[in-house]
C-alpha cells in the first residue's frame, strides 16, 4: 500500500469541445487507454459519463490526469462537473468541421470557471489539406483572442495516423510545468462526480480533492445531507493508499453508506466544515452571446459537481444585459454546499444553454433587501482583499460575537491567514476581541460603538428615573442588554466602557464615571442644613429618617439630597441605618488605628466600650473597616489589615 506523501502530483487536464470532434479518441492516442468504459458509450460511440485516464510526464513527481467529458449538448451538466476542478484544458476542434455549437458553449464554460491555461488540439487533421489547417488556425486565434487560450499552442493532430501526437504531448508537458500548487485551506473537501460499488468493498465515491487531506479511518460527512461515515479505503490512480490530498483524483470507500443515498453533486468533507444553504451570493457575469436576464428569472445553477434550479435576484438592478456583471443572490430549489471563491455556471432552463457565471462571495448568506447600499457595499468587501473580506464577515455577525472558527468557515481562507488578519483588524480597532479566551470572539466597530452607546444610555436613563440613586444595579443593566446580545458580548462592552473611563463599577453596581446627583438651588440649601446636622451630631450619628423628620423635608426629596451628599463624599453611608459625615468618620478611623497600634486586636464589644458607642455603631464601623481593607477580622477579633497579628 502506497503512502500519500510518495504519490505523484496530478496535473488535471479536462477535455472540451463539440460532440464527435474526437476528444475520447485523442485521449486514447495520447495514453493508449480508452476513456469510454460503459457498454452504451462503446455501442453509441459517444461519451456519456466522465472518463479518467493517466499519462506519465518527464517529471517523475508529476503525471497528467485526463478527465474526458461528454460533448453532447444534453450532457453539458456532466461536462461542467468534470471541468469544475481542472488545472488546464485540452480544447478540441475538428479540422473538418471547425467551430460548432458545443465548441462555443464549452469554451464559455471554461472561461466562466476561470481555467488558467490550456492547449488547442485540431483533431482529424488527416482529413483536410494544409490550406484548411492554416485557415482554421487563424480562425481559432480570432476565436480565443483575449481569453486564457489566446497564446495557447494550436496543434494539428490525428488519432488515426498519430500525426502531431508527440507535439501535443510536449505541449501538455510544458503546461504541466506551469501548474502551481493549489491554494489549500487545509480542510478536506471533495465534490463527488462518480458513485459506484466495488465487489467486496461496497460503496465508493470519487472526485478531485479541492483542499486538505484525508487518511484511512477519518470521519467525514457527505453534504448537503450530512450523512456521517468513515473512510474504510482510499485509492489514488486505482492503487490502494493510506491517504490522499489536494489536487488528486481520489476514490473513497465509505463505511455503512448505501449507494442509493449517494449521487453526483454531493461533497465529502470534514464534519462541521460546510453549511448547506438555499442561497448563494455572487458576482453574475452574463455572456455577450446571451439575452437579457430579468430579476427573479428561473435558471440552472452549477457549482462544483452540483446542479439545481434557481431564481436569480439581481441586487442592484432590474435587468442584466449581455456582457454586464452584477451582484446577485441565487435562491436555490435545494440545499447545496460551496465555499467563497468557488466558481459557478448559469444555464437557461429550456432550451438549455450557458448564459453566464461567476464567483461565489458568500455561501451562506441571509436574504437581502435589493438596492440596499449597506448590503451592496458589504458584497464589494467580500470580493476584496482578505482584510476586506474578514471585516465584512465580522460585520455580518452584527451584535453577536463571532469566533475564529466560524470566520475561517465563512471566509474559505487559511487558518493562519485569518488569524493574522484578525490581529491586524484588532490593532486598527476596526474590530474588537473579547479578552476572555473561553468566550473568544470578535465584534465589528460599528455594532461595538452602537452597543456601548446603548449601554451608557441605559445607565443614564436609570439614574434619571431614580434621582435618589447614585448607581444602577449591575444585574438590571445586564438583564436589559442580554435581551438582544449574548452575556459574553455584554462583558466585552462593559470591560471597554470601564477601561475607557465612561462607566464606573462598584461591586455589583454601575454608574457613570464622575456622576453627580443634580440638585436645584433650593435643594442645595437643604443639603447644607443636612450636612451641618451630621457634623454637629458627632460620633453618635443620627438616623437619616430622623434628620428628614427634624428638617421637615419631603422623603423623596430628602433621598435625592442624601444621594447627592454621599455622591460628593460629604456623607459616608456605612449601612442603610448608619451614616457619618466624612470628616467625623476620618476621626473615627484614626481612633481605630490608634487602638490597634496599642492593643494589636480588638473585639466589637471592646471597641464599643472604648468609644462609648452603642453596639450598632461599633459593629457598623469595624465591619466597614474590614470591607475597605483598613482592618481584617480573625475570629471575633479585628486586626490591622496586613499586620503581623493578622498573618499568624
Order of alpha helices (4+ residues) and beta strands (2+ residues): beta-alpha-alpha-beta-beta-alpha-beta-alpha-beta-alpha-beta-alpha-beta-beta-beta-beta-beta-beta-beta-beta-beta-beta-beta-beta-beta-beta-beta-beta-beta-beta-alpha-alpha-alpha-alpha-beta-beta-alpha-beta-alpha-alpha-beta-beta-alpha-alpha-alpha-beta-beta-alpha-beta-alpha-alpha-beta-beta-alpha
